[in-house]
């Protein structure tokens, strides 16, 4: 497993390459590696005060170690079939752009933006 994590770290570093093709290929291979080995990505969060504008303490999805866990990152696809959005419950048409979770379920593009903002 250590070699898989080392490979993932190296691919992640390559995604910042100034060579556009190298960066894109590294990102695609990294996404495939994450799916194959069912890796969980822990992203560091910068320290910001957990207060709202009114001064009340806000709830945070941040863990004790200061990382945000993304277990099932969605993939942007063109829906081959119609379906129901797991966020708002309305239907999307075949061929529309959605964000699909490998565990099952899709989100409209606008619902994905709302979902991503709530997760921060």
C-alpha positions as CSV (number, residue, x, y, z in Angstrom):
1,X,0.0,0.0,0.0
2,X,2.9,2.3,0.7
3,X,4.0,2.1,-3.0
4,X,0.5,3.1,-4.1
5,X,0.5,6.1,-1.8
6,X,4.0,7.1,-3.0
7,X,2.8,6.8,-6.6
8,X,-0.3,8.9,-5.8
9,X,1.9,11.6,-4.2
10,X,4.2,11.7,-7.2
11,X,1.3,12.0,-9.6
12,X,-0.2,14.7,-7.5
13,X,3.0,16.7,-7.7
14,X,3.0,16.2,-11.5
15,X,-0.4,17.8,-11.8
16,X,1.2,21.2,-11.2
17,X,3.6,20.8,-14.1
18,X,3.9,23.7,-16.5
19,X,3.6,21.1,-19.3
20,X,-0.2,21.0,-19.8
21,X,-0.2,17.5,-21.3
22,X,1.9,16.1,-18.5
23,X,-0.3,17.7,-15.9
24,X,-3.5,16.5,-17.5
25,X,-2.2,12.9,-17.9
26,X,-1.0,12.8,-14.3
27,X,-4.4,14.0,-13.1
28,X,-6.2,11.3,-15.1
29,X,-3.9,8.6,-13.9
30,X,-4.2,9.8,-10.3
31,X,-8.0,9.7,-10.6
32,X,-7.9,6.2,-11.9
33,X,-5.5,5.1,-9.1
34,X,-7.8,6.7,-6.5
35,X,-10.8,4.8,-7.9
36,X,-9.0,1.4,-8.3
37,X,-7.6,1.4,-4.7
38,X,-10.5,3.3,-3.1
39,X,-8.2,5.8,-1.6
40,X,-9.5,8.6,0.7
41,X,-8.1,12.0,0.1
42,X,-7.4,14.2,3.1
43,X,-7.0,17.8,2.1
44,X,-5.4,20.3,4.6
45,X,-7.6,23.2,5.6
46,X,-6.3,26.7,6.3
47,X,-7.0,27.9,9.8
48,X,-9.9,30.4,9.7
49,X,-12.0,31.4,12.6
50,X,-15.2,29.3,13.0
51,X,-17.4,32.4,13.5
52,X,-20.3,33.7,11.4
53,X,-20.9,37.4,10.7
54,X,-23.1,37.6,13.8
55,X,-20.3,36.2,16.0
56,X,-22.0,32.8,16.6
57,X,-19.8,29.8,16.4
58,X,-20.4,27.9,13.2
59,X,-20.4,24.1,12.7
60,X,-17.4,22.8,10.9
61,X,-16.8,19.7,8.8
62,X,-13.1,19.9,9.7
63,X,-11.7,17.0,11.7
64,X,-9.5,17.4,14.7
65,X,-6.4,17.1,12.6
66,X,-7.4,20.0,10.4
67,X,-8.2,18.0,7.2
68,X,-11.3,17.7,5.1
69,X,-12.1,14.1,4.0
70,X,-13.4,13.5,0.5
71,X,-14.3,9.8,0.3
72,X,-16.1,9.7,-3.1
73,X,-15.1,12.6,-5.3
74,X,-17.7,13.0,-8.1
75,X,-16.9,12.7,-11.8
76,X,-18.3,15.1,-14.3
77,X,-20.0,13.2,-17.1
78,X,-22.7,13.5,-19.7
79,X,-25.6,11.5,-18.4
80,X,-26.3,8.5,-20.7
81,X,-29.8,8.1,-19.2
82,X,-32.1,10.5,-17.4
83,X,-32.2,10.3,-13.6
84,X,-33.0,12.0,-10.4
85,X,-30.7,14.5,-8.7
86,X,-29.7,13.3,-5.2
87,X,-29.5,16.9,-4.0
88,X,-32.8,18.6,-5.1
89,X,-34.8,15.5,-6.2
90,X,-35.7,16.9,-9.7
91,X,-35.1,14.9,-12.9
92,X,-32.2,15.5,-15.3
93,X,-32.4,14.6,-19.0
94,X,-30.3,12.1,-20.9
95,X,-27.2,13.9,-22.3
96,X,-27.1,16.6,-19.7
97,X,-23.9,17.3,-17.8
98,X,-24.0,15.9,-14.3
99,X,-21.6,15.0,-11.5
100,X,-21.7,11.3,-10.8
101,X,-20.6,9.5,-7.6
102,X,-19.2,6.1,-8.0
103,X,-21.3,4.9,-5.1
104,X,-24.4,5.8,-7.2
105,X,-26.3,9.0,-7.7
106,X,-25.9,12.2,-9.7
107,X,-26.1,15.9,-9.2
108,X,-27.0,18.8,-11.6
109,X,-24.1,21.2,-12.2
110,X,-25.9,23.9,-10.1
111,X,-26.7,21.4,-7.3
112,X,-23.0,20.3,-7.3
113,X,-22.0,23.9,-6.7
114,X,-24.4,24.2,-3.8
115,X,-23.3,20.9,-2.4
116,X,-19.6,21.9,-2.7
117,X,-20.2,25.2,-0.9
118,X,-22.0,23.4,2.0
119,X,-19.1,20.9,2.4
120,X,-16.5,23.7,2.9
